[in-house]
Amino acid sequence: MNTLFPIFVKPDQIHMLLVGGGPIGLEKFQAIIQNNDKAHITVIATKICHEFKIIMTQYKHIVFEERDFVESDLDEKHLVMLATNNHELNDQIRALASSKHILLNAADKPELCDFYLGSIVKKGNLKIAISTNGKSPSIAKRVKEFYRKCFLRRLMKHWN
């Protein structure tokens, strides 16, 4: 049974911390920015992939620091997203975030998460979020593609 409470967050009105600069960190970053390019994000990563560095140059309002995580990185943050393969670091940040009442999402680690990022279907002002309770992201992606195709078919009918 899916007991999640769905909400839509205004990323330009809260402060988010993203820890990790690899391909998964980039994926999380793009998911946020594609929904709101004015999002307040601080990215902390020991190493950042080349593609992420290039994309970061497009967003002057985003704070990025290529260094190790420190506890003060959580100061004044409302949401944390982890995109690291460092299990010890993830556990440490999970404990710190919990003690500060900060919501946390950890890529591919549902047991550490307070919330999940659903698959999103958008058309104008309509936005549909799809969740599998963190159990099957691949099914959520398939459902997303199904809805996306349904919207395209409807649009094509209206144009003809």
C-alpha positions as a Python dict, from the first residue, in 0.01 Angstrom:
ca = {
    (1, 'M'): (0, 0, 0),
    (2, 'N'): (133, 342, -96),
    (3, 'T'): (105, 566, 211),
    (4, 'L'): (293, 863, 65),
    (5, 'F'): (144, 1212, 85),
    (6, 'P'): (203, 1386, -251),
    (7, 'I'): (307, 1749, -247),
    (8, 'F'): (446, 1995, -499),
    (9, 'V'): (734, 2207, -370),
    (10, 'K'): (828, 2558, -487),
    (11, 'P'): (1206, 2521, -536),
    (12, 'D'): (1257, 2895, -570),
    (13, 'Q'): (1117, 2950, -218),
    (14, 'I'): (1320, 2690, -30),
    (15, 'H'): (1690, 2605, -12),
    (16, 'M'): (1809, 2268, -133),
    (17, 'L'): (2140, 2091, -89),
    (18, 'L'): (2256, 1840, -349),
    (19, 'V'): (2555, 1629, -247),
    (20, 'G'): (2724, 1457, -541),
    (21, 'G'): (2863, 1568, -875),
    (22, 'G'): (2852, 1255, -1087),
    (23, 'P'): (2593, 1147, -1343),
    (24, 'I'): (2325, 1080, -1077),
    (25, 'G'): (2386, 1422, -918),
    (26, 'L'): (2353, 1578, -1262),
    (27, 'E'): (2027, 1389, -1318),
    (28, 'K'): (1885, 1516, -986),
    (29, 'F'): (2001, 1870, -1064),
    (30, 'Q'): (1839, 1864, -1407),
    (31, 'A'): (1514, 1728, -1263),
    (32, 'I'): (1494, 2027, -1028),
    (33, 'I'): (1604, 2291, -1281),
    (34, 'Q'): (1370, 2161, -1554),
    (35, 'N'): (1079, 2223, -1319),
    (36, 'N'): (1201, 2561, -1193),
    (37, 'D'): (1517, 2722, -1331),
    (38, 'K'): (1518, 2972, -1042),
    (39, 'A'): (1555, 2697, -780),
    (40, 'H'): (1780, 2772, -483),
    (41, 'I'): (2034, 2489, -491),
    (42, 'T'): (2373, 2443, -333),
    (43, 'V'): (2578, 2164, -490),
    (44, 'I'): (2862, 2011, -290),
    (45, 'A'): (3080, 1747, -451),
    (46, 'T'): (3430, 1616, -399),
    (47, 'K'): (3449, 1560, -775),
    (48, 'I'): (3224, 1684, -1050),
    (49, 'C'): (3186, 1528, -1393),
    (50, 'H'): (3273, 1740, -1695),
    (51, 'E'): (2916, 1760, -1828),
    (52, 'F'): (2789, 1882, -1489),
    (53, 'K'): (3057, 2157, -1485),
    (54, 'I'): (2947, 2278, -1826),
    (55, 'I'): (2579, 2285, -1728),
    (56, 'M'): (2656, 2466, -1400),
    (57, 'T'): (2795, 2764, -1594),
    (58, 'Q'): (2442, 2835, -1724),
    (59, 'Y'): (2307, 2897, -1372),
    (60, 'K'): (2488, 3184, -1203),
    (61, 'H'): (2250, 3180, -904),
    (62, 'I'): (2340, 2819, -812),
    (63, 'V'): (2609, 2776, -547),
    (64, 'F'): (2861, 2507, -631),
    (65, 'E'): (3161, 2403, -428),
    (66, 'E'): (3398, 2125, -531),
    (67, 'R'): (3502, 1994, -190),
    (68, 'D'): (3406, 1746, 82),
    (69, 'F'): (3075, 1781, 266),
    (70, 'V'): (3084, 1951, 608),
    (71, 'E'): (2802, 1966, 864),
    (72, 'S'): (2750, 2340, 816),
    (73, 'D'): (2641, 2268, 457),
    (74, 'L'): (2305, 2177, 611),
    (75, 'D'): (2260, 2522, 767),
    (76, 'E'): (1945, 2694, 639),
    (77, 'K'): (1856, 2404, 407),
    (78, 'H'): (1504, 2263, 376),
    (79, 'L'): (1569, 1962, 153),
    (80, 'V'): (1875, 1745, 95),
    (81, 'M'): (1937, 1518, -201),
    (82, 'L'): (2218, 1266, -187),
    (83, 'A'): (2375, 1139, -507),
    (84, 'T'): (2691, 972, -379),
    (85, 'N'): (2815, 614, -369),
    (86, 'N'): (2975, 676, -30),
    (87, 'H'): (2756, 476, 211),
    (88, 'E'): (2927, 612, 523),
    (89, 'L'): (2884, 970, 408),
    (90, 'N'): (2520, 906, 315),
    (91, 'D'): (2452, 759, 660),
    (92, 'Q'): (2629, 1053, 828),
    (93, 'I'): (2428, 1310, 631),
    (94, 'R'): (2106, 1112, 693),
    (95, 'A'): (2166, 1130, 1071),
    (96, 'L'): (2255, 1500, 1061),
    (97, 'A'): (1954, 1588, 844),
    (98, 'S'): (1722, 1396, 1078),
    (99, 'S'): (1860, 1576, 1382),
    (100, 'K'): (1797, 1911, 1210),
    (101, 'H'): (1450, 1808, 1080),
    (102, 'I'): (1558, 1842, 717),
    (103, 'L'): (1386, 1622, 460),
    (104, 'L'): (1622, 1395, 267),
    (105, 'N'): (1623, 1194, -54),
    (106, 'A'): (1901, 949, -135),
    (107, 'A'): (1936, 823, -491),
    (108, 'D'): (1871, 448, -511),
    (109, 'K'): (1849, 417, -131),
    (110, 'P'): (1477, 424, -40),
    (111, 'E'): (1548, 321, 320),
    (112, 'L'): (1728, 655, 376),
    (113, 'C'): (1457, 868, 212),
    (114, 'D'): (1195, 1094, 367),
    (115, 'F'): (1054, 1159, 20),
    (116, 'Y'): (1084, 1024, -332),
    (117, 'L'): (1112, 1203, -662),
    (118, 'G'): (833, 1079, -886),
    (119, 'S'): (830, 1054, -1261),
    (120, 'I'): (673, 1371, -1397),
    (121, 'V'): (448, 1431, -1696),
    (122, 'K'): (400, 1798, -1790),
    (123, 'K'): (175, 1973, -2037),
    (124, 'G'): (132, 2346, -1988),
    (125, 'N'): (8, 2404, -1633),
    (126, 'L'): (-80, 2036, -1590),
    (127, 'K'): (178, 1836, -1399),
    (128, 'I'): (126, 1473, -1303),
    (129, 'A'): (359, 1302, -1055),
    (130, 'I'): (385, 924, -1059),
    (131, 'S'): (509, 726, -759),
    (132, 'T'): (564, 358, -690),
    (133, 'N'): (644, 417, -323),
    (134, 'G'): (1015, 399, -409),
    (135, 'K'): (978, 34, -512),
    (136, 'S'): (1003, 48, -891),
    (137, 'P'): (1133, 362, -1064),
    (138, 'S'): (1135, 174, -1396),
    (139, 'I'): (757, 115, -1378),
    (140, 'A'): (704, 482, -1293),
    (141, 'K'): (906, 577, -1602),
    (142, 'R'): (695, 344, -1820),
    (143, 'V'): (373, 497, -1688),
    (144, 'K'): (519, 842, -1755),
    (145, 'E'): (591, 749, -2117),
    (146, 'F'): (239, 608, -2154),
    (147, 'Y'): (84, 937, -2037),
    (148, 'R'): (323, 1141, -2248),
    (149, 'K'): (217, 943, -2558),
    (150, 'C'): (-151, 987, -2466),
    (151, 'F'): (-104, 1365, -2452),
    (152, 'L'): (74, 1365, -2788),
    (153, 'R'): (-206, 1163, -2951),
    (154, 'R'): (-468, 1404, -2816),
    (155, 'L'): (-274, 1705, -2935),
    (156, 'M'): (-238, 1555, -3282),
    (157, 'K'): (-617, 1498, -3301),
    (158, 'H'): (-682, 1863, -3214),
    (159, 'W'): (-442, 1983, -3486),
    (160, 'N'): (-599, 1770, -3762),
}
